[in-house]
């Protein structure tokens, strides 16, 4: 342990936040929807259905262009999945004294970054959330020659003029975030009323954020299994375990969800079903079939030859499937639902749900849809599989992945499940849970 880390740990213990003792049982933090009343992005004038439309628009907007390989060296061209503009965010603090920031929870990326002063292109709405590095006593950057910078060459870039180690991440929609690779103390308020702090967390301090979506983002908390991810940096005390429980969208605008680490993230008990997890490059599962009631649709060649055929992601709203498989699934669902079929109500979106009905979730009569993962049958109800677009139209929340070629099990299908990731045992567990009470 470096002298800096030892001093920081000693200070934390003096102030009653000794990591080895306070975190022995793990901890939980609040997870909020970005359009909820607790969010810095909340707009009181927006109606519920406008917020729903915004969620869908963000999901489809992010799914449009596919990532192209960059010829740059020492640059992370993140293999994050189509929409990195997730809907669930967490509050945490950076620096000494602590400065509150927000980050989108993202199991599809492995970098923690926040906007920092000077931010060249940040949206006006996030200016109160921009971190001032000069005001933190514990903020530190690295020279290009440092061991830290050299050991993370895949993630870092260096400027010959400044000699300071930087980071640069590019997402599928060609949005970029870049700035200094730095380290500082991260503090989080737990759901039991205490706070926990972690010294020397590596953070991207973004001063140049381009792309219409990320200019309105307050930061990202990458949970993928990489050296810079939040999960990895929390260390052995968290036993490489995390879980989340996301409330259904109809309630998430007003009710918080929860993100758990360490022993607090263990998912067990009645109804729990585990399935094997492939860690890299993305958290990937094996989908064997999808059933609509008693009609089972087995996967075909369009899923590819690999057994690991679908990414599980917290930052993507819809579930995306190969085009031919999706068309068969849609046809089965359309034959069963007796409501009048109507056009998608927001024609300006890049991608449009092709299966919409006149009615509401209350009037929608659709059999349970089951996702058959290897060793785990995950049962999905109507609020998992259909989304109210306005007070007259509901649309299927599954879609074709033909425009970007990646299969995704999105966060809408994960709502009201306690979803646990055990990166040591390489499993994901699903447990049906009322996430408004968990």
Secondary structure, 3 states (H helix, E strand, C coil): CCHHHHHHHHHHHHCCCCHHHHCCCCEEEEEEECCCCCCCCCCCCCCHHHHHHHHHHHHHHHCCCCCCCCCCCCCEECCCCCCCCCCEEEEEEECCCCEEEEEEEECCCCCEEEEECCCCCCCHHHHHHCECHHHCCCCEECECCCHHHHHCCCCEEECCCCCEEEEEEECCCCCEEEEEEEEEEEEEEECCCCEEEEEEEEEEEEEEEECCCHHHCCEEEECCCCCCCHHHHCCHHHCCEEEEECCCHHHHCCCCEEEEEHHHHCCCCCCCEEEECECCCCCEECEEEEEECCEEEECCHHHCCCCCCEEECCCCCCEEECHHHHHHHHHHHHHHCCCCEECCCCCCCCCCCCCEEECCCCCCCCCCEEEEECCEEEEECHHHHEEECCCCEEEECEEECCCCCCCEECCHHHCCEEEEEECCCCEEEEEECCCCCC
